[in-house]
Amino acid sequence: LRRPPSSDALLFAIAGAGSAMHSVRRKVTFAQQHGLFRAATALTVIYNLLKANCSSKDKVHSTYESLPQVYDVEFFVSHSWSCAPWMKALIISHFLNFDMALTSSFFACLLAVLCLLLRAGSLTGIAEQPLWLLNVSIVAWPLLVFLVVYFLGHLWDSRSFWFDRICVDQQNASLKLQTIQAIPGFVAQSKKMLVLWDDTYFERLWCNYELAIHVKTAASPRATKIVPLWMPFWTLFWICADTVVALLSASEDAALSLYVLFGFLYAAFCFHKLQGHKHMLDQMFTFDLRNAKCTFEEDRAVIEELVLNLFDEALEPPIRVAFEAPDADAEEEDQEPLISLESLRAIRHVTSYPSPDAIIGQFNDYVRGPLRQNLVAFLGTEDYISPKMCIVATLPIWFQSLMCVLSCDGASCEKSASDGGYASIYQYMITNAVLQLLLLPFGLLIVYPLLLRANQVVAAALHCGVASAYGTWLLVRIVVGTCVSALIIWCNDHLQLALRKMLFFSTTSSMYLAVAAYVFQCFFMCLLFRRKGSS
């Protein structure tokens, strides 16, 4: 898709352009004059990705013809064609819908509680409702809303995207070639770049070229949004796993095999996240444009020349101070560089301008430095997981805890308050709400970063550099990681149960001890989420 019919065609992008930025501006004008710059909605992009394996060229062509012509777009989507289309659709859905899905699930839960309150007539009357109704309304309904919005929230997203598969006419060879030649202009006219990262992204030369153009034209590194492949899988796995945990309502009598099973699943996904995240940061730390792969080697010299021209300070236009108002018609001509590209090549060795290797090094340094630091500030290092991701992971348990509070733990509120030794029903419900909705979930939030860091230690301790023994060491790592994860889960479960008993059926001194334990727990949580790591 991204390769013109020949390398000679790509040479058009640099021939006679003079200044690289001047060339980009010309491509913007060319694209506007010929109606090449098209925009798609998120719905169109995701739909076409999901239909990529079965859509015909006619359908793609009809999609292109229906796209509106634009001057700029919100996102230029950069991606490697090695990644499966459905995975790209999942990454885009996660990027666009994650926050909306989290907010929508809380509003859905609040709406369900209000409906139950109207049906029951009082807060204590909710406990009189059928248990299945409470489970469906307070647990299943908000989780369903989360998943629906997570996968379909882009239906209400009006932002514009440039995505090559549908914004380039795949049928008209001449128009396709013109559009590909104008890609630098499309990147320059995009407010942000959305990078769909997989293991091959920084290895592809054309992806690096798109990134180089964006680096040169973007206002700041924050305009580059990198979304790694592990993020949607991590989100969906923890939602499903903790839904099962909430339904099982693990207690002191939970079978050891259950802890081992969940320990295995948690360890496997922790290793997946640690490996993928670390690989991404390592790729950026050791990034070198010259090591990138190109499907057709004859295109390598052309694309590297394009990157050189983008960052070559010798091709920047001269600085002028106008004593009179500039002529608008002459403004375009004033942007030409002082020296032609051919002349510069002949005399560069006797000038102070940087060599081609030094120019490529500037782009490499940007990826290794500011761009990587921005990514670390956004996602953290491999052993970090954000509080928001942890909250989403615990959503099923939060909703299950809310159901326990409103159902008075499965009995009448009068009986539960009497059994707990409380003076009134409302005192019991308030205490139970603080315990179930505040103190216990805070303890659960600690589990996820603990699992990540514990499995990171396991992976580092059992790392093997010998390829022949990799399979054996991988098996040992999984076994040890499973045991460590199961132990963390078991300890956390029994700690929470013990603290609950101390708070719920206890003397005053035991309550003080339990509160002190929770304070320490919260302090420990602040340490885990204190910072996102360093580069």
N, C-alpha and C positions, 0 to 999 in steps of 0.2 A: 504493500500500500504506500509506504513512505518513500520508496525508491523510484526516481524518474527512470525512463527507459534506458538512459545511458549516462555516463559520467559527464559527457559533453553538455548534456542538458543542465546538469547542476552547475557547470561553470558559468552559466548565465547569471547565477546568483552573485558572482563576484566580479564578472567581467565588466570593466568600465564603471564600477560603482564608486571608486574613490574611497571616501570615508565610509566605514562599515555602517555607522549609524545613519548616514545620509542614504545608504542603500536600503536600510530598513524603512526609512520614511518614504522612499520611492515605492517600495513594495506595498505600503499601506495605501498610497494614492492609487497605485495600479489595481489593487484589490477592490477599492471603492468604485473606481471607474468601470470595472468589468463585472461588478456584482458578485465577487468571489467570496466575500466574507459573510458566511452564514452562521446562524446561532441556533442551538437546540436547547430544549428544556431538559431538566433532569429526567423527567418521565420518558422522553424520547430516547435519551442516551441509554438508560437502563433497559428499556424495552428492547432496543436494538441489540444490546449486549446479550440479553437472554435469548434472543432469536438468532444470534450470530451463526449458530451451527446449522440452521435450517432455512434461513432467509435467502432468497435468490437475489441476484444483482438487480433485477427489475424492481424489487421491493425497496432495496437500498436507494436506487435511482429515484423512485417516487418519493421517498423520504427526503432526499436532497432537494428536489424541486419544491417541496412544501415548506422548506425552512425559510424564515424571513432573512432578508439582507440587513446587516447591522453595521455600525461603526466601531463598536467595541463589545466585549463580553465580560462577564464576571469572572469566569474560570476558563483557563486553557488546560485541558486534561492531557497530561503527559504520562505515558505508560509503555511498558514493554510488551511486545506481541507474544512473548513466551508464556505469559500468564493467561490462564483460562478465562474466557469472557464472563462466566458466571461469578468467578472470584472478583473480577473488577466491578461487576454490578453490586456485589456484597460490600466491597470497600466504599463505593460511592454512597450506598444506602447508609452505611454506618456514619460516614462523615457528615451527611446532610441531616440525618434523622435521629441521631443518638440523643441529643439534648431534648429534642421535642418529644421523643418517646418516654424519656424519664419524667418530664413534666406532665405529660398526658396521663401516665399511669397513676401519679399522685392525685390528679384531679378526678380521674375515674374512681379511685378509691373513696375520695371525699364525697363524690356524688352518690356512690353506693351506700355510704353510711347515712347520708341525709335521707335517701329513699327508705332505708330500713327504719330510721327514726320516725318518719312520717307514718310508716306502716304500723310500727309498734306503739306509737303514741308517747313513749318516754324512753330515756336512755336505758333504764333497767329492763324495760320491756323488750329490748332487742334480744336479750338472753332467752326469752320465751319463744323466739322464732325457731323454725326447724334448722337443725345443724347443717343440712345440705344447702339450704338457702344462704346461710352465713358463709359457707365455704365458697359457693359460687359467686356471691356478691362481693365479698371482701378480699378473696384470694385469687380465684380464677379470672374474674372479670378484669381487674387492673392489669394482671399479667398478659391477658389476651390483648388488651388495649396497647400495652407496651410493644408486643410483637407486631401487631398490625401497623402501628405508627412507625416502628423501626424499619419494616420492610416497605411500607407504602406512604410514608410521610412526605416523600418528594412529590406526591400528586398535588400538594398545595405549595410547592416551591416554584416561585416565578423567576428565579435567577437564570441567567443565560450561560451556556457552555459551548465551547468549541471542542468537538471530539472528531478525530480524523476520519473514522470509518463512515460517519454519516454526513459530515460537513465537507467532504470531498466527493465530487461526482465520480463514481466508480465505472460508469459506462462510457462517458465521453473522454477519450484518451487525451485529446488536446486540452480540454478544460481541466482534466485531472493534473496534467503537467503544469499548467499555469497556477493552479491552486497550491500545488506542492512547492513551487518556486516562491510563492507569496507567504509561506508559513512564518518566516521571521516577522513579517508585518502583523500576522495574527497574534503571535506571542506578545509583540510590543503593545498591541491594543487590548490585551487582556489584563484586567486589574490584578488577578492572582493566578498562580499556577497550582493546580492540584496534581500532585505526584502520587500515582498508584504504585507503591513500592512493592516489588517482589525481589527474590534473590538475584534476578538477572538485570534489574533496572540500570544500575551504575556500570554494568558490563556492556551495555549497548551504546554504540557510538552516536546513533541518531538521537537517543534520549539525552545524552550529554550535550549534544548540539542545541536541542530545545532548551535545556537548562541554562546553557551559556547565554543564549539570547535573552532569556528571562532575567538572568543575573545582571546583564548589561542594561536592561530597560526598566527593571523593577525599582520601586522607591526604597525598599528595604528587604532584608532577608525574611521578614515576617510575611511578606507577600507570597512566599513559597510554602504551601501546605503539603507536608509529606504524611501520608496515611499508610502505615505498614499493613501487610496482609494478616498478621496475627491478631490485630485488634478486634475485628468482627467475630473471629472464631473464639477468642477469649471471652467476649461478652456473651455470646450465645451458649457457650459451654457452661459458664458459671450460673447463668439464669436457669438452665435445665437441671444442673446438678443440685442447686440449692432448692429448686422446686421439689425435687425428690426428697431432699433432706427435710423440708418443711412438711411434706405429706407423711413421711415416716415418723416425724416428731421424736427423734432419737432421745433416748433416756438412759438411765443407769443400766437398764437391762438390754441395751442395744448389743447385737451380736458382734463379736470380734471380727467375723468375716465381713461385716458391713463396713467397718472401719478400714479393713485391708482393701476392699473394693474401691472405696472412695479415695483411699490413699494412693492407689495405683493410678486412678484417673487424674487426680490432682497433680501427682508427680509428673505424669506424661505431659499434661498441658503446661505445667511450669517449665519443664525442659524445652518444650516447643517455643514458648514465649522467650525464654532466656536465650536460646540459640538464634532465633530469628532476629530479635532486637540487637543482640551483640553483633551478629553478622552485618546488620545494616550500619551500625556505628563504625565497625572495623572497615567496611567498604569505604565509608566516607573519610576515615582517618588515613587510609593508604591510597586514596583516590589518585589516579593518574590517567588523564585523557588518552595518552598514547597506548595504554593497555586495554582500552575498550575494544570490543569485538564489532566487526562489521560484516554483514551478510555477504556483501560483494566487496572484495578487497580493493577493487579499482576505484571505489567511492571514498576510500579512507583519506587519500591526499586532498580531495576536494573539500570534504567536511572539515578536516583539520585546518585547511586554508581559510575557511569561513570563520572558524573560531579565532584564528590568529588575527584576522581583520577586525573582529569585534573588539579585541582587547589591545590592539596595537595603537599606542598613543601617537605614533607618527602619522597615523591616518585621521587623527582628530582635526576638525576644522580650525583655522586660525582664530585667535581671539582679537576682536576689533572693538573699538569704541566709536560709535557714530556721533558726529557733531551735528548732523542734521537728521530729520526723521527719515528712517530707511524706507526705500521703495518696496512695497509689498511684493511686486512682481519680481524684484531682484533678490528677495530674501532667500529663495531656494538656491540660487547660484552662489551666494555668499558662503554657503556651508561646505563648499568644496575644500579638500585638504590643500596644503601648500605644495605638495609633491605627488606625482602619480605613483601608482603601485609599482609599475615597471621600473621607474627611476629609483624608487626607494630600495628595491631588491638589489640594484646594481651598486649602490653606495652605502648600504646599511653597515657593512663591515668597518667603515671608517667614520661612523657617526656614534653618538652616545646613546642612540636608541637601543632598547633591549633586543636581544637575539630572539629568534622564533621559539627556542626552548624556554627562555625566560618568560616570554609572553604566555605560553602554555602553562608555565609554572604559576603565573598569577591566578589563572582560573583554578588550577589545582589547589592553590592555597585558600581560595575563597571557599571551595567545597569542604576542605579539611578544617577550616577555621570558622568564619561567621555562620555559614549554612549549617554545619554540624552543631555548633553551639546553640543556634536557634532551635534545632531539633531536640537537643538535650533539655533546653528550657521548656519545651512543649510536652515532650513525652518522658523525659528523664532517662537515666541509664537503664541497663537491662534488668537490674534488680528492683526497679521502682514501678509501682502501680499507683495511679492517682486515686484520691479519695472518692471522686465521682464514679470511677469504674468499680470501686469496692462497694459503693452504695447500690449501684445497679445489680451487682452480684448478690447482694443480700435482700433485694426486693421481695422475693418470695417469703423470706423469714420475717421481714417487717410486716407484711400483710398477714401472715399466719399469726404473729404476735398480737396484732390489732384484733384479729378475730377472737383470740383467747381472752383479751380484755373485755370486749363487748359481749362475749358469751358467758362471762364470769366463770371461765375455766370449765365449761360444760355442765354447770349446775345452776340452780337458781341463785340469784345474787344474794338473797337473804341467807341461804345455807352456806355459800362460800365465805361471806363476811363473818358469819358465826363461827365457822370452822377455823378461820384464821385469827379469831379473837379480836376483831375490829369492832369499834363502838357503833359504826354506821356503815351502810352500804357504800356511800360515796367515799368515805375514808378508804375502804377496801379497794374501790375501783380506781381511785387516784393513785394509791400505792402500787397497785398492779400495773397501771398505765406507765408510771415512771420506771418500774422494773422492766416491763416487757418492751416498751417502745423507746426507751432511752438508754438504760444501763446495759441490758443484755446485748442489743445490737452494737453498741460501742465496742463490746468485747469481741464480737464477731468480725468487726472491721479490721482488727489486728491480725486475724488469721491469714489473710491473703498476702500481705507483704512478708509475714513470717514464713509462709510456705515458699514464696519466691526466694527469699534470702537463704533459707535452709537448703533448698535444692540447688541453689547456686554454689554453696559450699560443697555439697555432694558432688556436683559436676566438676568443680575445680580439683577436689581431692582425688577423684577417680578418672581424671583425664589421661588418655593414652594417645601418644603420638605415633604409635606403631600401627600401620594400616591393617596388618594381618591379625592383630589382636583386638581390633576395634569392636567387632561383634560381641566378643566375650565381655569386654569392659562396658559396653552399652547395656548388656543384660545385667551386669553387676550394679551399674548405676541406677537402673530402673528398680531393681530389688531394694537397694539401700534407700533410694528416694521414696519408694512406697512405704517402707517401714518408718522413715522419718516423718513423712506426711501423715500417716495414720496415727503416729504418736502425738503430733501437734493437734490433730483434730480431737483425739481422745482426751487429752489434757484440757483443751479449751472447753469441751462439752461438760466434763465433770467439774471444772472450775466454775462454770456458769451455774450448774445445778446446785453446787455447794453454796455459792453466793446468794442464789435465789432463796434457798432454805433459810439462810441466816437472816435475810431481809424480811422474809414473809412470815416465818414462824420462829421468832427469836426473842431473846431478851434485849434490853437496850445496849448492853456492852457488845453483844454479837453484831447488832446493827451498826454500831460505830466501826467495828472491825471490817464488816462488809463494805461500808462506804469508803473506808481507807483503802481497801483493795481495789475498789473501782476507781478511786482517784489515781492510784498508781497505774492502773490499766490505761486510763486516759492520758496520763503523762507519757507512758510508753508509746501510745498511739501517736502522740504529737511528735515524738522522736522519729518514728518510722515515716511520718508524712511531712517532716520538717522541711525537707528540701528534695529536689528532684534529682540530685546527683550532680556531679561535675563532669566536665569533659576530660 
